[in-house]
Amino acid sequence: MNINLTKIRKDTPGTEFVCHFNNAGSALPPREVIDAQLKHLELEAAIGGYEAADREIDRIEAVYDSIVKLIAARSRKEIAIVENATVAWDMAFYSIPFQPGDRIITSEAEYGANYVAFLQAAKNKGVVVEVVPSQASGELDIAALASMMDNSVKLIAISHVPTNGGLVNPAAAVGQIARAHGALYLLDACQSIGQMPIDVEEIGCDLLSATGRKYLRGPRGIGFLYVRKDIIQSLEPVIIDHFAAEWTSLNEYTLRPDARRFENWENNYAARLGLGAAVDYALEIGIENIWERIQKLALRLRQRLSERSNIKLTDIGSQQCGIVTFIVDGEDPFELQKNLRAMGINVSVSIPSSTLIDATRRRLPSILRASVHYYNNENEIDRLLRALP
Ligand SMILES: Cc1ncc(COP(=O)(O)O)c(C=O)c1O
């Protein structure tokens, strides 16, 4: 493995102050990300916001190229930079021209924000929402998905990595089925981006939503949407402004031809530059290296937790990611989170309504979530283990 952990931790000021295991919430940014934002804020303050954006235009535009490299897209025309993963996902989903009776297929681990949008589309547009059953190991069952397909399936929309519990869904196998049946495929990569390699061609998704602050280690309040070139023209954004569409004559507008039709005019340029710095930082380390180390650290944490008789791991999936979830017998997870935070150890709590289908099926209460990143070290894992009752 090719990771210079000493340098990486030196680049990450937060590692001096906290043991951060809330990387699936919002990871600690490296110095490059902090500086990219601060520098731009200083420039805006010094010369004016519009003038600063003009001066930095090349750097701002280069953020699209960094994202293209990160997800192996074909061109920057396939990328829209928006406020967060939810905006990215919503802009894609609500733009799909559903007809009554169209079917949407999703997985048991689907994220709450996405599922309520499915329910709204069922209520307002008469679409039918169906859930692929999971295999015993936890992934969505590919054979079951294949058996559900016919030409009434307009959309397959799944979470690559759900908000809780280790699982990595078989995104590329889903892509093959979507393509074979001509269904649109929207992948929520919010928890996988920056954690593991993502190649949109290999996965075969048409749309992909992602956020900056989680495993990418970017700023809060920034994310992006990938839209496959061939389908951009078929999607009219549900909300537009005069950036997304040119006001061409008194009664007409013309939508932008690229994915930026899903953006609008005003932007947080400091956050965009921070996102670009985060992507470049991850690419420099190498996503394969990042993924390898995350899996190694998560395995160590899971093994040590599983040795405790008072702790029950609640992770699923045959290949598991950096998100480790568990229950400590007789302990309130919110109290535990508070106590750990007082000791300088950050974890989070996943509540059932984030993934209600999975939580109901597995009868999961609120559970503790310790999400590891490559910059964590073995001492920090030991500290967490010592601090748990
Ligand atoms: C699977 C999944 N999708 C989407 C989101 C929403 O991301 P954002 O908060 O950037 O909108 C989350 C947030 O935790 C998530 O876990």
The ligand as a Gaussian input file, in Angstrom:
#p B3LYP/6-31G(d) Opt

LIG

0 1
 C      -27.218000       7.331000       1.149000
 C      -27.344000       8.822000       1.289000
 N      -27.853000       9.523000       0.268000
 C      -27.991000      10.862000       0.321000
 C      -27.624000      11.571000       1.450000
 C      -27.839000      13.052000       1.470000
 O      -26.655000      13.736000       1.253000
 P      -26.580000      15.325000       1.451000
 O      -26.738000      15.530000       2.924000
 O      -25.260000      15.754000       0.928000
 O      -27.715000      15.930000       0.719000
 C      -27.083000      10.884000       2.536000
 C      -26.679000      11.637000       3.740000
 O      -26.326000      11.113000       4.753000
 C      -26.950000       9.474000       2.460000
 O      -26.473000       8.773000       3.481000

